[in-house]
Every structure is written in structure tokens, then in C-alpha cells.
Amino acid sequence: MSRTAATAARSRWLKLAWMIPAALLLLAAVVLAARWLRETPGAQDFLAAYPGHSTLPDGAPVGIPAWVGWQHFLNSLLLLLIIRSGWMIRTRQRSIGSWTRNNKGLIRTKNQPKRMSLDLWFHLSLDVLWVLNGLVFYVLLFATGQWMRLVPTSWDIFPNAASTALQYASLDWPTESGWVSYNALQLLSYFSIVFIAAPLAILTGLRMSPSWPAKAPRLNRAFPIQAARALHFPVMIYFVLFIIVHVTLVLATGALRNLNHMYAASDGTGWTGFWFFAASVVIMVAAWVAARPIFLRPVAALTGKVGR
């Protein structure tokens, strides 16, 4: 590592060292403010009127089927690697290699395939798998009626979500019944991830990818690449923040029951979901470690030419 790179890395760690205590102080201030607010008469009346529940349509399914658990794991694994590879594209200073698609396979183009970095190839390959997994999720979601658990159907979802946020912020957790229905804030959060953030990430990523048509002036004027770049990174940050909050609340609000919901298709409090969760963490750590040039190059060589 050069002296300049070492200095830059040290500077990033110093910024992180300042951010951690600042974040803790901010969190403490939010908790104190929320606990004070909850004691006011107006807030107590608001919490009584809007306890934080979400209203589901008649006929909404009860429980979380096993396919949701498998989809959750695959989505988590792919999203973890997508975030990692995207960060590498944004921050890596030295190229780890290049990849040029083999134009003799099923996908053939008239023009010569474009050369790209190995990091970009890995990122785009993961994107394709993530999109395919998402399509399966959407089909099953609407075919089984599970969409009713994720889509708001009443305007009172917003004051109930504000109520839930106040309860979380004051560390006086709302009553959880995720097996039957999510609370209002959960529902809005999941809806935003599934139906807003994910499609936006796909659309902006597609706009920046080599597969976007270069000779489409009207389309490119309607959706300029600068707009895609301005949106793509903040969407990634939103995913990261969602994951941090999501995992924290899963573990802090009844870990065993929540993990059984997500991994064992059960409303019990046994250890089955925990062991599935532990196994998924081991797989994700192994995938993170394996996402290195020494492993990526031979895989990439199966579908194209890998260079330095």
C-alpha cells in the first residue's frame, strides 16, 4: 500500500472513530426526547387513538410460509454481496482485472462486447441473480395473497406508523404480532423496500450498465445517466440503514420468535429458527470471504475473457 493510500485509509478510520460516539450521543438524545414526549397528555392521547397497528384487508393470510424464509435468505445473501461489490467499484483505486463477454454464447450482439472491470462484472452478475430472485418473490407474493401483508390499504397507516416510531424511540416496544400482521411502521418499511427502493435500484443500475442502449436519444434525455448516478448510491445507503435497523429490532424484540417467523415458518419460541439463522450467517460470511479476485477470475472466465 502506498503512503497516499495509507493516509487516506487512516483518515477514513479517524472519521469513523468520531462518528460512532456522535451516533451514540444522538441516539441517547432521541431516546430521552421520546420518553419525555410520551409523558405529555397530547402524546398519550395520540398513542391511545393510534396504537400502531395496521389494518389488513379481509381474507389476508395468517402466518409466514416457508418460501418467504428462503426468499429472505437468498435476498439477504445477494444484497450483501451487491453492496460489497458496489462499494468496491466506488472505492477501489487499483483494478483487479477486466472481463469481456464471450460473444459466442446464447447472448450475441452485433457490436463487440464492452470490456469492464472484474468488480463491475461481479456486481452486474449479482444484480441479475437478485432480479431473478425478486421476480420469483413478486409472483409468489401475489399468487398467495401475501401482498396484503405488505401493501397499505388504509390512510390511518401513517399516524399509526408515527405512533410506532415513538414507541420504538422511547425503548418501550410496541406489542408485536408479526405472525398475524406487521405493525404500521414495519408495513411501511417493507413496502418501501419491496415496491420502491428495489425497483429504483434496478432501474438506476440498468441505466448505468453497459446493456443500456447508447443510441436512444429520447430515452436518454428522459432519464439522463447523471440522474441515475445521483439516485443509485443513496438507494444503497437506504438499504444499508434498513438492514441495520431491521436486524437490530429482530434481535431486540423477541429474537427466537422473530427468527422462527423468518427462518422456520413457525410462531413458536424454540431454537429452530436460530440455528437456520446461524447457518445463513456462516454462508454469508463464507461468500464475503470468497468474493476475492483469486476466486472471481476462474468463475468469470467461464463466460468471457479475463485480463489484467
N, C-alpha and C positions, 0 to 999 in steps of 0.2 A: 504494500500500500504506500502510495506517495505521501509526501508531507502535506500537500494540499488536501488530499482525500482524508488523511488522518485528522487534520484540523477541522474539516467540515463535519466528520463523524463526531468528533468531540463536542463541537458546537451544538449538534442536534441532541446529544445526550444531556448537555447542560440545560437546553431549553426544556427537555422532558423532565429534568430534575426540578425545575421551577414550576412546571405545570401540575405535577402531582400534588404538592401541598396546597397550591392555589385551588385546585379542583376540590380537595377535601374541605378547605375553608368555605368554598362556595356551597358545597353540599350541606355542611353544618348550618350555614345561614338559611338555606332553603328549608331545612327541617325545622329550625326554630321558628321561622316565619309561619310555616304551615301549622305548627302546633299552636301558635298564638292565634292564628286566624280561626282555627276550629273552635276556639273557646268563645268567639264572638256570637251574639244571638243571631245575626243575619246568616252567618255560615252554618250554624246549627239548623236553622230553618231550611236552608238550601239543601243540606245533606239529608234532612228528613223527607223533603219533597223529591229529591233525586238521589237515591241511594247508590247509584252506579250500575244498575242492572241494564241489560239490553233486551229489547223485546223482539222475539223471533216470530216469524210467520207460522201460521197453523200448519202442522204436518212436518215441521223441522225435525230432522233426525236427532236422536239422542245417542251420545257416545261418539268415540273416535275410532273408526275402523283401522285395521292393520295396515292397509295400503297408505294411509296418511302417515303412519310411522316410517314406512320405507321411503316414501317420498320426502319426508322431513330429513331423514339421514342422507339420502343422495343429494338433496338440495344443499344441505349444510356442508357436505364434503366438497362439492363442486364450487360452491360460493366461496369457501375458504381458499381454495386454490386459485380461483379467479381473482380474488382480492390480492393474494400474494403475487401472482404473475402481473397484475395490473400495476402494483406498486413497483415491481422490478422494472417494468417498462418506463415508468415515470422517473425512477431514481438511479438506475444502473448507468454508470459512466463508461464502462468498457463492455464491448459486445462479447457475448459468449458464443457467438456463431450465427450463421444465417441458414435460411431454408428456402428452397424454391420448389414449388409443387411439380410433381410429375404429371405432365400433360397427356399421358397415355392411358390414364385410368378411366373410371366411369365419368368423371367430370372433365370435359375437354373444352377448351376455349380457342377461338381463332387467334387471339393475341398471345404473345409469350407471357407465361405466368410471371408475376412480380416477385422479386426477391424480398424477403422480410427477415427480421431478426428472429432468433430462436425463441426469445421471450414472447414476441408477438405471435408466433406460430402456436406456442403453448397456450397463450391467453385465448386466441380465437378457437382453438380446438376444444378447450374447456367450455367456451361460450356455446358452441354447437351442441355439446352434450347437455349443458344446462337448459338450453332452449327445448331440446327434445324431451328432457325430463319434465319441463314445465308444461309442454303440450299434453303429455300424458296426465299430468296433475289437473289441468283445466278440464279435460274430457271426463275424468273420474269425478271431479268436483261437481260438475253439472249433471252428470248421469246418475249420481247417487243422492242428489239433494243437499250435499254438504255445503254448497254455496250459501245456503240460508244461514249458516253459522258465521259467515264472513262478510256478508253484504248488509249494510244498514238499511232498514226498511221503515224507520220512524225518525222524525226530527228530534225527539227527545234524547236521541243518542248523544247529542253534543253537550247538553247540560249534565247528563249522567257521566260522560267522559270527564268533564271538568271536576265533578264530584269525586270520581275515582282517582284522578290525578292528585287532588288534595289529600285524599286518604293515604295514597302511597307516599306522598311527600312528607306527611306527618308521622310516617312509620307505624300508623295504625291501619294495618292492611284491610282492604275490603273483604267481605265474605266471598270466598271463591267457590264456584260450582262449574268449573271448566268442562266437566264431563257432559253437563246438560247444556250450558251456554256460557260464552265468554262474557266478562264484564264489558262495559261500554268502551273503555279505553283500549282494552285488548282487541275488541272487534274493529275499532277504527284503525288501530296499528296494523293488524293483519290485513285489513282491506287495503291500506295504503301500500303495503309491501307487495301484495299479490297482484293488485289491479292498477297500481300507479307506478311505483318505483321499478318493479321488474320490467314492465313493457317499456318504460322510459330508458332503462339501462340498455335494453336490447336495441331500441331504435337509435339511440345516440351512438352505441357501439358499432352498429351496422353502418351508420353514416361515416364513421372514421375508418372503416375497414377497407381493404383493397377490393372487396367484392361490390362496393357501391359504384354504380355507373358514373364514369367520369364525363361522358358525353350526353348529359341530360341537363341542359342549362336551366330550364324552367324548374325542374325538381331541385336543382342545387341552389337556385335563388330562393325558392320557398323554404328550404331547410339548409342554410349555409353550414359549412363544416365548423366555423367558429362557434356557432350556437351549440352544436353537438359537443364540442370540447368544453365549453363553458358549463354544460349540464352534466356531463358524464362523471367527472370527478366528484362533485357534490353528491350525486346519487350514490356513489360508492361510500362516501363518508356517512350518508344516511343509513346504508346497510350496516356499516360497522357499528354505529351508535345503537341501532336497533338490536343487533346481536348482543352487545354488551348489556344493555338493559334487559333484554329477553332472558339471557342466561342467568343474570343476577336474580331476577324475580322468580324464575323457575326454581332456583335453589333456595331462595329465602322464604318462599310462601308455600311450603309443604313439598319438599324435594321428592320424596318417594312417591307420593300420589301423582305429582305432576309428571315425573319420569315414566310412571306406569301409563298415564294417558298417552304420552308421546311415543313410547317405545314398545309397550306391551299390550296396547288396546284393552286396557283394564282400568277400572276405577278403584282398585284396591290400594293398599299401602304396603305391599310386600316388596321384595328386593329384585324382582324380575326385571322391571324397567331400569333399575340402577345398573344391573350387570350388562344389559344391552347398551345402555348409555356409555358405560366404561369401555366396552368393546369398540363402540363407534369412535370414542376419543383416541383409542390406540390406533385405529385405522387412519384417522385424520392426521395424527402425529407422524405415522409412517409415511403417508402420502406427502406431507410437508417436507420431510427429510429427503424423500425420493425425488422431489421436484428440483433436481440439480442437473447441470449440463451432462455429467457422466451417464445419467440415466435417460435424459431427454434426447440426446443425439441419436442413439440407436433406434428409439421409437420414431423420431421424426424422419429418419432415413427410410422407413418403411413406405412412406408416401411421397418422398421428394428427395432432392439433393441437399445434403448438409455441407456447409462450408465454414470456413473460419471468418 
